[in-house]
């Protein structure tokens, strides 16, 4: 007879994240008040900055796009029982793959062939970068948390080396590759909406948002409707039962990491093909790590991941606006706010769940008597 | 039953405990007289563990009152319970394996910060305790080296050392041979003679009848019966526990079984060493014929689990060969679980929670585990959720799995219902060889009866069944032939007609056939 503190499903999915978010905002609000700013003014500026204008909204969604890819990456690995911390490195490699094939072929290939090729190439690079730690975990027992962290450093130094020593255009001072030919340019939201006759301001938001949403649907069907997904989840939640069922756990560990890496690698489409049009340094800028928080908050479900990605996108974009709009409110305060959201919705959600469950029980059974 | 007139050792009155929607204890009154052996019986989930957890301070009761030796007490944690003179021996021993027996007793009650100085008085007190109670344990042996029976004696010693006058034993005989059980009973009688009070939590009714002075029966969170042992019988107690009549023994009229002479499974010379080089199986051979149940008796940990793993393809032996259903396997090219299923060899594993079901899956997902490749559940790589749900609903109906909710998490079912779901899945594909490990561990009596009837029905339908169980009653109730395993060897093969508890017990303890 174990103690039942579990929340009802609806509360676990919907109520708990909202309560966690509210708590994070409250605590952040207290800190804001302590440094002499008005919490309500800051919150208003944040929401206005993230959602109030078409341009702000575009930026929010642009950030969210990368978070969806990396969040899905973490979630797929998680369902396979693995904690993939290497989203950052896999996204870096994904961008590298996207850029290399674009630099090589964009002068000769038309866009309809170039863009899918860049997508596949980026996904493949990310896949390989994640599959190696996966293989080491499955067949050699090296813990995937350690190896993926190491691979982040490797990826980052590899990118610097290639950019500085190999890919930098001759005579260019900036550390970046040559620009791709136009066929390697992914349509921006402005261009797409212009086709539909809508006038939309310019922003980094591009067609990879649609790609991210497609990836969500694909991940959902893979995990919950395909045989591979079924086996992958079985391996993730009970390796013993999976072995009993004749499933080879090792194979599915590599598979989970490979898919995870491919998803992270697609960040390259958003940042390299959609925005910069050339390979630059630091284009992932922490999206791989934010993906961990996104997956945690989104309960490793595609729908939750989309919502959490938009929240974090809003924090990034709105935060930047607040730092700009509210005098004396530095960029560091925004980072603090993001930190609180990660803390409360990720690490602290189990702490919050218990009192919340108790509260719900009291509330649901008013005056219920024992016996 | 001396001491019945004096104040009771323990009186729990009006105990209520609720977990969410589950009423674990409802107005429970439980009184134990001083110097008696008191049995507390009930099915899984009847509330006896909850009651004892309340008594031992694991969680507070919602309401109710506890008196120990006539004094009203508040027990908030295990320390409070020990201070009241209550000691508990858990089913899963709470010992640090890397420490010696003496260090384990001392742990948390060291009389001195300087350990060498602390050891001396502890050793003296323990020697005296062992002298008076007859509980003998090698004090300087590392616990990892102690046999199960020794560990249990050590746990009892630990409780007595801390001044326990009321001793609670939770399923103490689950891990013992019949002979060890007899030794334990002798110790408990000795303790009673010295004035200790013992509460025995068990589901083995025969033991209650053999040992206890008084018995309390719980069902669905309530005390349904409380009687002196003189008034009790196995049938009456079983009926009180389940709420209806149950039939567990062999059906009196045994139909003559048509046995095929040729074995469908023939294993020879199976060898296995574990990672640390200990020999787990030594030259094990066995054969299984269609239409018979072969029981493998033995105290847990004598190689039965390893044997089951190897026969089902979960593990491969270091040496030996096996012929099963017309296929030949030798070590190095061994059977795997997928092949096993496809040739008609089904396996109900010992560890239901770690192997048979994925606890995080909903029932309809767990209900096809291992068979998810079958065309009725999967087409071109996509799972057919509708077909899976229908199949699960059908399984639940046929095997009376309650509640009949295919969308409920596998974890949420009781042990008995989980096991019924596993059996429904494994028997559903009409296997020709069935390997069953501990089919009724953690399963309540009502479900045991059902599971037994299903296994007998499989046998009668011509399936070859191998039953591994550490419950002698179960072996005797089901098997047609019995093998006994001791230290990785098969130490006997006896026809059921020649079996009795005593003979099997001797074999389990390592005697020659």
Interface residues (C-beta under 8 A of the other chain):
Chain A: X1 X2 X3 X4 X225 X226 X227 X228 X229 X230 X231 X233 X234 X237 X238 X240 X241 X242 X243 X244 X245 X246 X361 X370 X371
Chain B: X16 X18 X19 X20 X22 X23 X24 X26 X27 X45 X47 X49 X50 X53 X59 X62 X63 X313 X314 X336 X337 X338 X339 X340 X341 X347 X349 X351 X354 X355 X356 X357 X358 X359 X360 X361 X365 X369 X370 X372 X373 X378 X381 X382 X383 X385
